[in-house]
Amino acid sequence: MHLEVPAVSLPVVLPAAGPSPSPSESPALTVPTFQDAHETATNAAGWVEQNWSTWLAIGLKILLILVIAAVLRGVVRRTITKIIDRMARTAQAVDGTALGGLLVNAERRRQRSQAIGSVLRSVTSFLILGTAALMVLSAFEINLAPLLASAGVAGVAIGFGARNLVTDFLSGVFMIMEDQYGVGDSIDAGVAAGEVIEVGLRVTKLRGANGEIWYVRNGEIKRIGNLSQGWATAGVDVTVKADEDLDKVKATLDEVAERMSKEEPWNELLWSPIEVLGLDSVLIDSMVVRVTAKTMPGKSVTVERELRWRVKRAFDAAHIRIVGDATAPADTSAVDPTATMSAPSAFANATSPQSLAASPIPPQSLSK
């Protein structure tokens, strides 16, 4: 027969804990052995040996990108500078000739070339350096998709916020590139008219007829009328009496035109012979003769004033009457002031037989 012995729990005796170290006492540092240092150096050397070719390739790639970008930027900027200098030298060479004095403005060419050069240099530098920066980031295997997306969103926000500024800038660039106008030109920009004194990428400055300065935003200019390109037309309308001899009028105008075309400085301002086009209109008491000529740009008003002066003097000498001319010879023949008066009537005299016969009968005679 087996007897079951009940389980008795025995007390567990723990060793007495030693005294706790004081806060001022630091634990003992483990000093690495020579073997640990050797293993660490071996691992680092192995990692370097495994990755040195990759890092060297990345470094050479970045260096090559930067060198190519710097060389390309320098070459492009120098090429642009040479082209701009050639444009300026061409303008100076033409400015010394007679044709250059008429058609070419050196200050206009200089400002236009400088503006074009500045814009081209800025654009090329931005494109080349921006492309190089993106290629350097891609060499480090950085995901450029979030960066490009953020840049696109920022560009759209800036475009909406500064759309007027962008519009003015782009309009100024195209105006300068297309040479629509320049310094010294007289233009009609719709919102203002006057002589151009400065052309910028954002604002054009005009000097008005009364001396005022207009600052016109390039984006606000919808149409431009340049009065200084090519040639101008001087037109004068001569109004004479309807009963004047047309052959005499035309001969006098031809004589004035021929004499004026041979005198200085009008022979330089006139770019074509002065032509008598003929009758422009015929009215009951007057007729209009049209005279025109091509002139140097901006000199049409001066030529018109001189032509009117000469025509007036020639017509006075030829006794040709101009409508509204106070000095035209008047008709000196004697005029009878009573020629247009009617004869006196017999009924005007109350004692005349006609008046007595026409007078009514008195009532007393009727009663008898």
HURAQUI-V650325 format. One record per pair of residues at least 12 apart in sequence whose C-alpha atoms are under 6 Angstrom apart, sorted by the first residue. I is the first residue (numbers start at 1). J is the second residue. D is the distance in Angstrom with one decimal. If there is no record, write none. Layout:
# HURAQUI-V650325
[[I;J;D] [I;J;D]]
This chain:
# HURAQUI-V650325
[[62;136;5.8] [77;121;5.8] [84;113;5.6] [88;110;5.9] [91;106;5.9] [108;182;5.2] [108;183;4.6] [167;219;5.4] [168;202;5.0] [168;218;4.9] [168;219;4.2] [169;201;5.3] [169;202;5.0] [171;218;5.7] [171;219;5.7] [172;201;4.3] [172;202;5.8] [172;218;5.7] [173;201;6.0] [183;196;5.0] [183;197;5.2] [183;198;5.8] [184;196;5.3] [185;228;5.3] [186;227;5.3] [186;228;5.7] [187;225;5.3] [187;226;4.4] [187;227;5.6] [188;224;5.7] [188;225;4.8] [189;224;4.7] [194;206;5.4] [194;207;5.1] [194;208;4.4] [195;207;5.0] [202;218;5.7] [203;216;5.5] [203;217;4.5] [203;218;5.5] [204;216;5.2] [228;297;4.7] [228;298;5.7] [231;295;6.0] [231;296;5.4] [231;297;4.8] [232;294;5.7] [232;295;5.2] [232;297;4.9] [232;300;6.0] [233;293;5.8] [233;294;4.7] [233;295;5.9] [233;300;5.9] [234;292;5.5] [234;293;5.4] [234;300;4.7] [234;304;5.7] [235;291;5.7] [235;292;4.3] [236;291;5.2] [237;289;5.7] [237;290;4.8] [238;288;5.5] [238;289;5.1] [239;287;5.6] [239;288;4.4] [239;322;6.0] [239;323;5.9] [240;286;5.6] [240;287;5.6] [240;321;5.9] [240;322;4.3] [240;323;5.3] [241;286;4.4] [241;323;6.0] [242;285;5.1] [242;286;4.2] [242;287;5.5] [257;274;5.5] [269;295;5.5] [269;296;5.2] [270;295;4.5] [271;294;5.3] [271;295;5.0] [272;293;6.0] [272;294;5.3] [274;292;5.8] [274;293;4.7] [275;291;5.7] [275;292;5.5] [276;291;4.6] [277;290;5.5] [277;291;5.9] [278;290;5.8]]
